[in-house]
Amino acid sequence: MAGAISKNARRGEAQDLLSRWGGKIIMKSVFEKGKMRHYAVCEKSGNQSRRPKDLM
């Protein structure tokens, strides 16, 4: 389970999270509109979400 770890902490590969499609969930960051945005991506299916929990 994801637990109480922030999106920023997950960005550093501290955990291996698995999605419901069986792929590894990785966190990515992008700088857009003057802000840093973090989002989760399933490596297997390519689905994106704001939080890793939404892909589990």
N, C-alpha and C positions, 0 to 999 in steps of 0.2 A: 504494500500500500504506500501511497505517497507520503503520508504523515504531515508534520508541520514544518516542512522545509520550503523556503521561498523559491520563487521562479529563478531568482538570481543564483541561488545556491545550486540548483539543479543544473544550471548551465555548465558547471565544471565537471561533469561526468562523475559525480559522487555516487550516483545510484544507477542501476539498470532497471528501467521500468518497461513493462511489456504492455502493448496495446491489445485490444480485443481481437484484432486481426492477426496477432502472433508476431508482430514486428517490434523492434526496439523503439522506444520513444526517446527522441533527442530534442533538446532545447536549442533554439536558434534565436539570434537577436538581429534586428535591423534598425537602422537609424532613419526615421521618416518623420517629416513635419516637425523637425527640431527636437524630437524625443526618441529615446531608445525604447523600442518595442520588443518584447520577448514573446515567443510562441513555441508550441510543441508540435513536432512532426513525427508521424509514424514512418519509419524507414521502409516498411514493406508495402503499405498501401498509398503512402504519400498524403494522407489526410492531415489537415492542420487544425489546431485548436489553440485557444488562448492559454488553457491550462492542461497539463498532462492528465489530470483526473477525467477530463472530458473524453479522452481517447481510451480509457480503461474500460 
